[in-house]
Amino acid sequence: MTNLSEFELKFLRLEKHLLLPNVTAIITTQHLYDILFQYCITVEKEQKLQHFINMMEKHIKSKSKAPFSMPYSELAFLEEGLEELKLLNWMEADIALFEIKVYNLEKSSSEYIENIVEVLNNYLICKQIDDSNLIYVYPNWITKY
């Protein structure tokens, strides 16, 4: 790992998320798709559901210590399907969104941000959002969930 330059975490906001239960598998993801498909009566909603499922599968394959979660705002297209998720033991949680601000670098490359996230994972439960400088930070009770 490269030497870390100065950085800070800037708190942006809390977001209400639904979290995938820890005991899960790709098969569960496929069953979830079958259950939620009934709520996607438009092509647009079906595409959003497929994106959601793809993100979940990618997360499961990554073996991340952080849970898979999505903001309610991104799951609103499911409408009644949100209740189905809760019945399948998905849990609500307030997740903190932080921005990583890097100093003393001309550019903050995505690889450098990944190194910072790797170090942070030794101290807290966090997950980088795609290839951005944003991370979700999870409450400590998540590890017991």
DSSP file (Angstrom, degrees, kcal/mol; ACC not computed):
  #  RESIDUE AA STRUCTURE BP1 BP2  ACC     N-H-->O    O-->H-N    N-H-->O    O-->H-N    TCO  KAPPA ALPHA  PHI   PSI    X-CA   Y-CA   Z-CA
    1    1 A M              0   0    0      0, 0.0     3,-0.1     0, 0.0     2,-0.0   0.000 360.0 360.0 360.0 139.7    0.0    0.0    0.0
    2    2 A T        -     0   0    0      1,-0.1     2,-0.1   110,-0.0     0, 0.0  -0.318 360.0 -88.3 -71.8 157.7    1.3    3.5   -0.8
    3    3 A N        -     0   0    0      1,-0.1     2,-0.4    -2,-0.0    -1,-0.1  -0.440  47.6-121.7 -64.1 138.7    2.0    6.0    1.8
    4    4 A L        -     0   0    0     -2,-0.1     2,-0.1    -3,-0.1     3,-0.1  -0.674  19.6-149.9 -88.2 136.6   -1.1    8.0    2.6
    5    5 A S        -     0   0    0     -2,-0.4    99,-0.1     1,-0.2     2,-0.1  -0.326  46.6 -63.2 -86.0 178.0   -1.2   11.7    2.2
    6    6 A E        +     0   0    0     97,-0.1    97,-3.2    -2,-0.1     2,-0.3  -0.405  65.5 162.9 -64.9 139.5   -3.3   13.9    4.4
    7    7 A F  E     -A  102   0A   0     95,-0.2     2,-0.3    -2,-0.1    95,-0.2  -0.974  20.2-156.2-149.1 162.2   -7.0   13.4    4.0
    8    8 A E  E     -A  101   0A   0     93,-2.4    93,-2.9    -2,-0.3     2,-0.6  -0.966  17.9-126.5-137.7 157.7  -10.2   14.2    5.9
    9    9 A L  E     -A  100   0A   0     -2,-0.3     2,-0.6    91,-0.2    91,-0.2  -0.920  21.2-158.9-104.3 122.5  -13.7   12.7    6.0
   10   10 A K  E     -A   99   0A   0     89,-3.0    89,-2.5    -2,-0.6     2,-0.3  -0.901  15.5-134.5-104.1 116.8  -16.4   15.3    5.4
   11   11 A F  E     +A   98   0A   0     -2,-0.6    87,-0.2    87,-0.2     3,-0.1  -0.536  28.2 173.6 -69.4 128.5  -19.8   14.2    6.8
   12   12 A L  E     -     0   0A   0     85,-3.0     2,-0.3     1,-0.4    86,-0.2   0.832  50.9 -54.0-102.4 -49.5  -22.5   14.9    4.2
   13   13 A R  E     -A   97   0A   0     84,-1.2    84,-3.1     2,-0.0     2,-0.4  -0.978  44.6 -95.4-177.1 168.1  -25.7   13.4    5.6
   14   14 A L  E     -A   96   0A   0     -2,-0.3     2,-0.4    82,-0.2    82,-0.2  -0.846  37.0-163.0 -96.9 141.6  -27.5   10.4    7.0
   15   15 A E  E     -A   95   0A   0     80,-2.7    80,-3.1    -2,-0.4     2,-0.6  -0.979  21.1-123.2-125.9 139.8  -29.5    8.3    4.6
   16   16 A K  E     +A   94   0A   0     -2,-0.4    56,-2.8    78,-0.2    57,-0.3  -0.725  42.5 178.6 -79.8 122.1  -32.2    5.8    5.4
   17   17 A H  E     -AB  93  71A   0     76,-3.0    76,-1.9    -2,-0.6     2,-0.5  -0.819  31.0-133.3-121.5 159.6  -31.2    2.5    3.8
   18   18 A L  E     -AB  92  70A   0     52,-2.1    52,-1.7    -2,-0.3     2,-0.4  -0.964  28.5-149.0-106.6 134.3  -32.5   -1.1    3.6
   19   19 A L  E     -AB  91  69A   0     72,-2.6    72,-1.6    -2,-0.5    50,-0.2  -0.887  12.1-124.1-111.3 133.8  -29.8   -3.7    4.3
   20   20 A L        -     0   0    0     48,-2.5    48,-0.3    -2,-0.4    70,-0.1  -0.527  40.2-104.6 -66.9 132.9  -29.5   -7.1    2.9
   21   21 A P        -     0   0    0      0, 0.0    -1,-0.1     0, 0.0    69,-0.1  -0.292  25.0-123.6 -58.4 147.4  -29.4   -9.8    5.7
   22   22 A N  S    S+     0   0    0    123,-0.6     2,-1.4     1,-0.2    -2,-0.1   0.841  98.8  73.0 -63.3 -35.1  -25.9  -11.2    6.2
   23   23 A V  S    S+     0   0    0      2,-0.0     2,-0.3     0, 0.0    -1,-0.2  -0.662  77.1 114.6 -86.1  94.6  -27.1  -14.8    5.6
   24   24 A T        -     0   0    0     -2,-1.4     2,-0.3    -4,-0.1     3,-0.0  -0.922  40.5-165.7-151.7 172.2  -27.6  -14.8    1.9
   25   25 A A     >  -     0   0    0     -2,-0.3     4,-1.8     1,-0.1     3,-0.2  -0.945  45.2 -92.0-155.2 171.6  -26.4  -16.2   -1.3
   26   26 A I  H  > S+     0   0    0     -2,-0.3     4,-2.1     1,-0.2     5,-0.2   0.857 124.5  58.6 -58.9 -35.4  -26.7  -15.7   -5.1
   27   27 A I  H  > S+     0   0    0      1,-0.2     4,-2.3     2,-0.2    -1,-0.2   0.917 104.0  50.9 -61.5 -42.6  -29.6  -18.1   -5.1
   28   28 A T  H  > S+     0   0    0      1,-0.2     4,-2.6     2,-0.2    -1,-0.2   0.897 107.2  54.7 -60.0 -40.2  -31.4  -15.8   -2.6
   29   29 A T  H  X S+     0   0    0     -4,-1.8     4,-2.1     1,-0.2    -1,-0.2   0.914 107.9  48.6 -60.3 -43.2  -30.7  -12.9   -4.9
   30   30 A Q  H  X S+     0   0    0     -4,-2.1     4,-2.1     2,-0.2    -2,-0.2   0.909 111.5  49.2 -64.8 -41.6  -32.4  -14.8   -7.8
   31   31 A H  H  X S+     0   0    0     -4,-2.3     4,-2.4     1,-0.2    -1,-0.2   0.892 108.7  54.1 -62.5 -38.8  -35.4  -15.6   -5.7
   32   32 A L  H  X S+     0   0    0     -4,-2.6     4,-3.0     1,-0.2     5,-0.3   0.913 106.1  52.0 -61.3 -42.9  -35.6  -12.0   -4.7
   33   33 A Y  H  X S+     0   0    0     -4,-2.1     4,-2.0     1,-0.2    -1,-0.2   0.930 109.7  49.7 -58.6 -45.3  -35.6  -11.0   -8.3
   34   34 A D  H  X S+     0   0    0     -4,-2.1     4,-0.5     1,-0.2    -2,-0.2   0.895 113.8  45.5 -61.6 -40.5  -38.5  -13.4   -8.9
   35   35 A I  H >< S+     0   0    0     -4,-2.4     3,-0.7     1,-0.2    -2,-0.2   0.933 117.6  41.9 -68.1 -46.4  -40.5  -12.0   -6.0
   36   36 A L  H >< S+     0   0    0     -4,-3.0     3,-2.1     1,-0.2     4,-0.4   0.705  94.9  80.0 -77.9 -19.6  -39.9   -8.3   -6.8
   37   37 A F  H >< S+     0   0    0     -4,-2.0     3,-1.7     1,-0.3    -1,-0.2   0.831  82.3  66.2 -56.6 -32.7  -40.4   -8.7  -10.5
   38   38 A Q  T << S+     0   0    0     -3,-0.7    -1,-0.3    -4,-0.5    -2,-0.2   0.724  98.4  53.4 -62.9 -20.6  -44.2   -8.7   -9.9
   39   39 A Y  T <  S+     0   0    0     -3,-2.1     2,-1.0    -4,-0.2    -1,-0.3   0.501  91.4  81.2 -91.3  -4.4  -43.9   -5.0   -8.8
   40   40 A C    <   +     0   0    0     -3,-1.7    -1,-0.1    -4,-0.4    38,-0.1  -0.748  46.1 156.6-105.7  86.9  -42.1   -3.9  -12.0
   41   41 A I        +     0   0    0     -2,-1.0     2,-0.3     4,-0.0    -1,-0.2   0.474  57.7  62.2 -92.7  -2.1  -44.8   -3.4  -14.5
   42   42 A T  S  > S-     0   0    0     -3,-0.1     4,-2.2     1,-0.1     5,-0.2  -0.859  84.2-120.8-119.9 159.0  -42.9   -1.0  -16.7
   43   43 A V  H  > S+     0   0    0     -2,-0.3     4,-2.3     1,-0.2     5,-0.2   0.889 114.5  54.8 -62.0 -39.8  -39.7   -1.5  -18.7
   44   44 A E  H  > S+     0   0    0      1,-0.2     4,-2.0     2,-0.2    -1,-0.2   0.920 109.5  45.8 -61.3 -45.2  -38.1    1.3  -16.7
   45   45 A K  H  > S+     0   0    0      1,-0.2     4,-2.4     2,-0.2    -1,-0.2   0.881 111.0  53.4 -66.6 -37.1  -38.9   -0.3  -13.4
   46   46 A E  H  X S+     0   0    0     -4,-2.2     4,-2.4     2,-0.2    -1,-0.2   0.896 108.6  49.7 -64.9 -38.9  -37.6   -3.7  -14.7
   47   47 A Q  H  X S+     0   0    0     -4,-2.3     4,-2.2     2,-0.2    -2,-0.2   0.897 110.7  49.8 -65.3 -40.3  -34.3   -2.1  -15.7
   48   48 A K  H  X S+     0   0    0     -4,-2.0     4,-2.3     2,-0.2    -2,-0.2   0.893 111.2  49.5 -64.8 -39.4  -34.0   -0.5  -12.2
   49   49 A L  H  X S+     0   0    0     -4,-2.4     4,-2.7     2,-0.2    -2,-0.2   0.914 109.9  50.6 -65.2 -42.6  -34.7   -3.9  -10.6
   50   50 A Q  H  X S+     0   0    0     -4,-2.4     4,-2.5     2,-0.2    -2,-0.2   0.896 110.6  49.7 -63.1 -39.0  -32.1   -5.6  -12.8
   51   51 A H  H  X S+     0   0    0     -4,-2.2     4,-2.4     2,-0.2    -2,-0.2   0.921 110.8  50.3 -62.6 -45.0  -29.5   -2.9  -11.8
   52   52 A F  H  X S+     0   0    0     -4,-2.3     4,-2.1     2,-0.2    -2,-0.2   0.926 112.3  46.4 -58.0 -48.9  -30.4   -3.4   -8.2
   53   53 A I  H  X S+     0   0    0     -4,-2.7     4,-2.6     1,-0.2    -1,-0.2   0.899 111.4  52.0 -63.2 -42.6  -29.9   -7.2   -8.5
   54   54 A N  H  X S+     0   0    0     -4,-2.5     4,-2.4     1,-0.2    -1,-0.2   0.905 109.8  49.1 -62.0 -41.6  -26.6   -6.8  -10.4
   55   55 A M  H  X S+     0   0    0     -4,-2.4     4,-2.2     2,-0.2    -1,-0.2   0.902 111.5  49.8 -63.3 -41.0  -25.3   -4.5   -7.7
   56   56 A M  H  X S+     0   0    0     -4,-2.1     4,-2.6     2,-0.2    -2,-0.2   0.923 111.3  48.0 -64.5 -45.2  -26.3   -7.0   -5.0
   57   57 A E  H  X S+     0   0    0     -4,-2.6     4,-2.4     1,-0.2    -2,-0.2   0.911 110.9  51.3 -62.5 -42.2  -24.6   -9.9   -6.9
   58   58 A K  H  X S+     0   0    0     -4,-2.4     4,-1.3     1,-0.2    -1,-0.2   0.909 111.2  48.7 -60.4 -42.5  -21.5   -7.8   -7.3
   59   59 A H  H  X>S+     0   0    0     -4,-2.2     5,-0.8     2,-0.2     4,-0.7   0.930 110.3  49.9 -63.9 -45.9  -21.4   -7.1   -3.6
   60   60 A I  H ><5S+     0   0    0     -4,-2.6     3,-0.9     1,-0.2    -2,-0.2   0.904 111.6  48.8 -60.9 -42.4  -21.9  -10.7   -2.6
   61   61 A K  H 3<5S+     0   0    0     -4,-2.4    -1,-0.2     1,-0.2    -2,-0.2   0.766 102.0  64.4 -68.8 -24.9  -19.1  -11.8   -4.9
   62   62 A S  H 3<5S-     0   0    0     -4,-1.3    -1,-0.2    -3,-0.3    -2,-0.2   0.692  93.9-141.7 -73.2 -18.4  -16.8   -9.1   -3.5
   63   63 A K  T <<5 +     0   0    0     -3,-0.9    -3,-0.1    -4,-0.7    -2,-0.1   0.807  34.6 178.0  59.5  31.5  -16.8  -10.7    0.0
   64   64 A S      < -     0   0    0     -5,-0.8    -1,-0.2     1,-0.1     4,-0.1  -0.296  36.1-138.3 -63.5 146.9  -16.9   -7.2    1.5
   65   65 A K  S    S+     0   0    0     61,-0.1    -1,-0.1     2,-0.1    62,-0.1   0.762  85.3  82.8 -75.2 -25.5  -17.1   -6.9    5.3
   66   66 A A  S    S-     0   0    0     60,-0.3    -2,-0.1     1,-0.1     2,-0.0  -0.478  88.4-112.0 -76.9 149.3  -19.6   -4.1    4.9
   67   67 A P        -     0   0    0      0, 0.0     2,-0.5     0, 0.0    -1,-0.1  -0.315  27.8-106.2 -75.1 163.8  -23.2   -5.0    4.3
   68   68 A F        +     0   0    0    -48,-0.3   -48,-2.5   -47,-0.1     2,-0.3  -0.808  52.4 160.8 -86.9 128.8  -25.1   -4.4    1.1
   69   69 A S  E     -B   19   0A   0     -2,-0.5   -50,-0.2   -50,-0.2   -52,-0.0  -0.981  24.3-161.8-145.8 157.8  -27.4   -1.5    1.4
   70   70 A M  E     -B   18   0A   0    -52,-1.7   -52,-2.1    -2,-0.3     2,-0.1  -0.997  30.3-107.6-139.0 141.5  -29.3    0.9   -0.8
   71   71 A P  E >>  -B   17   0A   0      0, 0.0     3,-1.2     0, 0.0     4,-0.9  -0.386  26.6-123.1 -65.1 144.7  -30.9    4.2    0.0
   72   72 A Y  H >> S+     0   0    0    -56,-2.8     3,-1.1     1,-0.3     4,-0.9   0.880 111.6  64.6 -52.6 -38.7  -34.7    4.2    0.2
   73   73 A S  H 34 S+     0   0    0    -57,-0.3     3,-0.3     1,-0.3    -1,-0.3   0.824 103.9  45.6 -58.2 -31.8  -34.6    7.0   -2.5
   74   74 A E  H <4 S+     0   0    0     -3,-1.2    -1,-0.3     1,-0.2     3,-0.2   0.620 114.9  48.0 -85.7 -13.4  -33.1    4.5   -5.0
   75   75 A L  H X< S+     0   0    0     -3,-1.1     3,-2.3    -4,-0.9     4,-0.4   0.392  77.5 102.9-104.7   1.6  -35.5    1.7   -4.1
   76   76 A A  G ><  +     0   0    0     -4,-0.9     3,-1.5     1,-0.3    -1,-0.1   0.780  68.2  71.3 -57.1 -27.7  -38.7    3.9   -4.3
   77   77 A F  G 3  S+     0   0    0      1,-0.3    -1,-0.3    -3,-0.2     3,-0.1   0.731  88.2  64.3 -62.2 -20.7  -39.5    2.3   -7.7
   78   78 A L  G X  S+     0   0    0     -3,-2.3     3,-3.0     1,-0.2    -1,-0.3   0.729  74.6 171.3 -75.0 -21.8  -40.3   -1.0   -5.9
   79   79 A E  T X  S+     0   0    0     -3,-1.5     3,-1.7    -4,-0.4     4,-0.4  -0.274  75.4  15.2  48.5-109.7  -43.3    0.6   -4.0
   80   80 A E  T >> S+     0   0    0      1,-0.3     3,-1.1     2,-0.2     4,-1.0   0.738 117.1  75.2 -64.5 -21.2  -45.0   -2.3   -2.3
   81   81 A G  H <> S+     0   0    0     -3,-3.0     4,-1.9     1,-0.3    -1,-0.3   0.738  81.2  69.5 -63.0 -22.2  -41.9   -4.4   -3.0
   82   82 A L  H <> S+     0   0    0     -3,-1.7     4,-1.8     1,-0.2    -1,-0.3   0.885  97.0  51.5 -62.5 -37.2  -40.2   -2.5   -0.1
   83   83 A E  H <> S+     0   0    0     -3,-1.1     4,-2.1    -4,-0.4    -1,-0.2   0.872 105.3  56.0 -65.8 -36.6  -42.6   -4.3    2.3
   84   84 A E  H  X S+     0   0    0     -4,-1.0     4,-1.2     1,-0.2    -2,-0.2   0.911 105.6  52.2 -60.1 -42.0  -41.6   -7.7    0.7
   85   85 A L  H  <>S+     0   0    0     -4,-1.9     5,-2.3     1,-0.2     3,-0.5   0.919 108.4  50.0 -61.4 -43.3  -37.9   -6.8    1.5
   86   86 A K  H ><5S+     0   0    0     -4,-1.8     3,-1.5     1,-0.2    -1,-0.2   0.887 107.4  53.9 -63.4 -37.8  -38.8   -6.2    5.1
   87   87 A L  H 3<5S+     0   0    0     -4,-2.1    -1,-0.2     1,-0.3    -2,-0.2   0.762 103.3  58.3 -66.0 -23.7  -40.7   -9.5    5.3
   88   88 A L  T 3<5S-     0   0    0     -4,-1.2    -1,-0.3    -3,-0.5    -2,-0.2   0.083 129.3 -97.4 -93.3  23.0  -37.5  -11.1    4.0
   89   89 A N  T < 5S+     0   0    0     -3,-1.5     2,-0.2     1,-0.3    -3,-0.2   0.647  70.3 154.7  72.6  18.8  -35.6   -9.7    7.0
   90   90 A W      < -     0   0    0     -5,-2.3     2,-0.4    -6,-0.2    -1,-0.3  -0.573  33.8-142.6 -70.8 144.2  -34.1   -6.7    5.3
   91   91 A M  E     -A   19   0A   0    -72,-1.6   -72,-2.6    -2,-0.2     2,-0.3  -0.865   4.5-128.1-117.9 144.9  -33.4   -4.1    8.0
   92   92 A E  E     +A   18   0A   0     -2,-0.4     2,-0.3   -74,-0.2   -74,-0.2  -0.663  36.3 163.5 -84.2 142.0  -33.7   -0.3    8.0
   93   93 A A  E     -A   17   0A   0    -76,-1.9   -76,-3.0    -2,-0.3     2,-0.7  -0.984  41.3-118.6-155.9 150.0  -30.7    1.7    9.2
   94   94 A D  E     -A   16   0A   0     -2,-0.3     2,-0.4   -78,-0.2   -78,-0.2  -0.835  36.3-165.2 -88.3 118.4  -29.5    5.3    9.1
   95   95 A I  E     -A   15   0A   0    -80,-3.1   -80,-2.7    -2,-0.7     2,-0.4  -0.888  14.8-128.7-110.0 134.8  -26.2    5.1    7.1
   96   96 A A  E     -AC  14 137A   0     41,-2.1    41,-2.8    -2,-0.4     2,-0.5  -0.655  14.8-150.4 -85.5 134.6  -23.7    8.0    7.2
   97   97 A L  E     -AC  13 136A   0    -84,-3.1   -85,-3.0    -2,-0.4   -84,-1.2  -0.919  20.0-179.8-105.3 125.4  -22.5    9.4    3.9
   98   98 A F  E     -AC  11 135A   0     37,-2.7    37,-2.6    -2,-0.5     2,-0.4  -0.902  21.1-141.7-123.3 152.0  -18.9   10.8    3.9
   99   99 A E  E     -AC  10 134A   0    -89,-2.5   -89,-3.0    -2,-0.3     2,-0.7  -0.939  17.4-136.1-108.8 135.5  -16.8   12.4    1.3
  100  100 A I  E     -A    9   0A   0     33,-3.4     2,-0.6    -2,-0.4   -91,-0.2  -0.831  18.9-164.9 -91.8 119.7  -13.0   11.7    1.3
  101  101 A K  E     -A    8   0A   0    -93,-2.9   -93,-2.4    -2,-0.7     2,-0.4  -0.928   5.7-157.0-107.4 122.7  -11.1   14.9    0.7
  102  102 A V  E     -A    7   0A   0     -2,-0.6     2,-0.3   -95,-0.2   -95,-0.2  -0.823   7.1-165.8-104.0 136.2   -7.4   14.3   -0.2
  103  103 A Y        +     0   0    0    -97,-3.2   -97,-0.1    -2,-0.4     3,-0.1  -0.770  64.0  30.5-114.7 162.4   -4.7   17.0    0.4
  104  104 A N  S    S+     0   0    0     -2,-0.3     2,-0.4     1,-0.2    -1,-0.2   0.736  93.9 104.3  63.6  26.0   -1.2   17.3   -1.0
  105  105 A L        -     0   0    0     -3,-0.2    -1,-0.2     1,-0.1     3,-0.1  -0.995  67.4-142.2-132.0 142.8   -1.9   15.5   -4.2
  106  106 A E  S    S+     0   0    0     -2,-0.4     2,-0.4     1,-0.2    -1,-0.1   0.917  94.0  10.2 -65.5 -40.8   -2.4   17.0   -7.6
  107  107 A K  S    S-     0   0    0     -3,-0.1     2,-1.0     2,-0.0    -1,-0.2  -0.990  70.6-133.5-136.7 142.8   -5.1   14.5   -8.3
  108  108 A S        -     0   0    0     -2,-0.4    -6,-0.0    -3,-0.1    -3,-0.0  -0.810  33.3-157.2 -97.4  97.3   -7.0   12.1   -6.1
  109  109 A S     >  -     0   0    0     -2,-1.0     4,-2.1     1,-0.1     5,-0.2  -0.283  25.2-117.3 -71.2 157.3   -6.9    8.9   -8.2
  110  110 A S  H  > S+     0   0    0      1,-0.2     4,-2.3     2,-0.2     5,-0.1   0.853 116.2  56.2 -64.3 -33.3   -9.4    6.2   -7.6
  111  111 A E  H  > S+     0   0    0      2,-0.2     4,-1.8     1,-0.2    -1,-0.2   0.896 106.8  49.3 -65.0 -39.4   -6.6    3.8   -6.6
  112  112 A Y  H  > S+     0   0    0      2,-0.2     4,-1.9     1,-0.2    -2,-0.2   0.912 110.2  50.2 -66.0 -42.4   -5.5    6.2   -3.9
  113  113 A I  H  X S+     0   0    0     -4,-2.1     4,-2.6     1,-0.2    -2,-0.2   0.901 107.8  54.5 -61.4 -41.1   -9.1    6.5   -2.6
  114  114 A E  H  X S+     0   0    0     -4,-2.3     4,-2.3     1,-0.2    -1,-0.2   0.887 106.1  52.4 -59.8 -39.0   -9.3    2.7   -2.6
  115  115 A N  H  X S+     0   0    0     -4,-1.8     4,-2.0     2,-0.2    -1,-0.2   0.904 109.1  49.2 -63.3 -41.0   -6.1    2.7   -0.4
  116  116 A I  H  X S+     0   0    0     -4,-1.9     4,-2.8     2,-0.2    -2,-0.2   0.932 110.8  49.7 -63.1 -45.4   -7.7    5.1    2.0
  117  117 A V  H  X S+     0   0    0     -4,-2.6     4,-2.2     1,-0.2    -2,-0.2   0.889 107.9  54.8 -61.5 -38.9  -10.9    3.0    2.2
  118  118 A E  H  < S+     0   0    0     -4,-2.3     4,-0.4     2,-0.2    -1,-0.2   0.917 110.9  44.8 -60.5 -43.7   -8.7   -0.1    2.8
  119  119 A V  H >< S+     0   0    0     -4,-2.0     3,-1.6     1,-0.2     4,-0.3   0.929 111.6  52.4 -66.0 -44.8   -7.1    1.6    5.8
  120  120 A L  H >X S+     0   0    0     -4,-2.8     3,-2.2     1,-0.3     4,-2.2   0.846  97.8  66.6 -60.6 -33.9  -10.4    2.9    7.1
  121  121 A N  T 3< S+     0   0    0     -4,-2.2    -1,-0.3     1,-0.3    -2,-0.2   0.688  92.3  62.2 -62.9 -17.4  -11.9   -0.6    7.0
  122  122 A N  T <4 S+     0   0    0     -3,-1.6    -1,-0.3    -4,-0.4    -2,-0.2   0.646 116.3  29.5 -77.1 -14.8   -9.4   -1.5    9.7
  123  123 A Y  T <4 S+     0   0    0     -3,-2.2     2,-0.3     1,-0.3    -2,-0.2   0.616 127.8  10.1-120.3 -21.6  -11.1    1.0   12.0
  124  124 A L  S  < S-     0   0    0     -4,-2.2     2,-0.9     2,-0.0    -1,-0.3  -0.970  77.8 -94.9-154.9 166.6  -14.7    1.2   10.9
  125  125 A I        +     0   0    0     13,-0.4    13,-2.9    -2,-0.3     2,-0.3  -0.779  61.9 146.1 -90.9 109.7  -17.3   -0.5    8.7
  126  126 A C  E     -D  137   0A   0     -2,-0.9     2,-0.3    11,-0.2   -60,-0.3  -0.944  31.9-159.6-143.3 163.6  -17.3    1.4    5.5
  127  127 A K  E     -D  136   0A   0      9,-2.0     9,-2.8    -2,-0.3     2,-0.2  -0.984  22.9-123.0-147.5 132.0  -17.8    0.9    1.8
  128  128 A Q  E     -D  135   0A   0     -2,-0.3     2,-0.8     7,-0.2     7,-0.2  -0.505  27.2-125.1 -72.2 141.5  -16.8    3.0   -1.2
  129  129 A I    >   -     0   0    0      5,-2.7     3,-2.0    -2,-0.2     5,-0.4  -0.816  62.2 -60.8 -92.6 110.8  -19.6    4.0   -3.5
  130  130 A D  T 3  S-     0   0    0     -2,-0.8    -2,-0.0     1,-0.2     0, 0.0  -0.213 105.9 -34.7  48.0-134.4  -18.7    2.9   -7.0
  131  131 A D  T 3  S+     0   0    0     -3,-0.0    -1,-0.2     2,-0.0     2,-0.1  -0.172 111.2 110.7-107.1  39.0  -15.5    4.6   -8.1
  132  132 A S  S <  S-     0   0    0     -3,-2.0    -3,-0.1     2,-0.2   -33,-0.0  -0.358  81.8-109.8-102.8-177.3  -16.1    7.9   -6.3
  133  133 A N  S    S+     0   0    0     -2,-0.1   -33,-3.4    -5,-0.1     2,-0.4   0.077  87.7 103.3 -98.3  22.1  -14.6    9.6   -3.3
  134  134 A L  E     -C   99   0A   0     -5,-0.4    -5,-2.7   -35,-0.2     2,-0.3  -0.822  49.2-174.3-105.3 143.7  -17.8    8.9   -1.3
  135  135 A I  E     -CD  98 128A   0    -37,-2.6   -37,-2.7    -2,-0.4     2,-0.5  -0.978  22.0-133.8-134.4 150.3  -18.2    6.2    1.3
  136  136 A Y  E     -CD  97 127A   0     -9,-2.8    -9,-2.0    -2,-0.3     2,-0.5  -0.869  19.6-157.3 -94.7 136.0  -21.0    4.8    3.4
  137  137 A V  E     -CD  96 126A   0    -41,-2.8   -41,-2.1    -2,-0.5   -11,-0.2  -0.978  11.3-149.0-116.6 125.9  -20.1    4.4    7.1
  138  138 A Y        -     0   0    0    -13,-2.9   -13,-0.4    -2,-0.5   -43,-0.1  -0.631  21.0-102.5 -98.1 149.3  -22.3    1.8    8.9
  139  139 A P    >   -     0   0    0      0, 0.0     3,-1.7     0, 0.0     4,-0.3  -0.310  33.8-115.0 -64.3 153.5  -23.3    1.9   12.6
  140  140 A N  G >  S+     0   0    0      1,-0.3     3,-1.1     2,-0.2     4,-0.3   0.727 110.4  69.9 -67.1 -20.9  -21.3   -0.5   14.8
  141  141 A W  G >  S+     0   0    0      1,-0.2     3,-1.3     2,-0.2     4,-0.5   0.684  80.0  80.6 -68.6 -14.4  -24.4   -2.7   15.6
  142  142 A I  G X  S+     0   0    0     -3,-1.7     3,-1.3     1,-0.3    -1,-0.2   0.841  81.5  62.9 -58.8 -34.6  -24.2   -3.9   11.9
  143  143 A T  G <  S+     0   0    0     -3,-1.1    -1,-0.3    -4,-0.3    -2,-0.2   0.739 104.0  48.1 -65.9 -21.2  -21.5   -6.4   12.8
  144  144 A K  G <         0   0    0     -3,-1.3    -1,-0.3    -4,-0.3    -2,-0.2   0.540 360.0 360.0 -92.4  -8.4  -24.0   -8.1   15.1
  145  145 A Y    <         0   0    0     -3,-1.3  -123,-0.6    -4,-0.5    -1,-0.2   0.436 360.0 360.0 -79.3 360.0  -26.7   -8.2   12.5
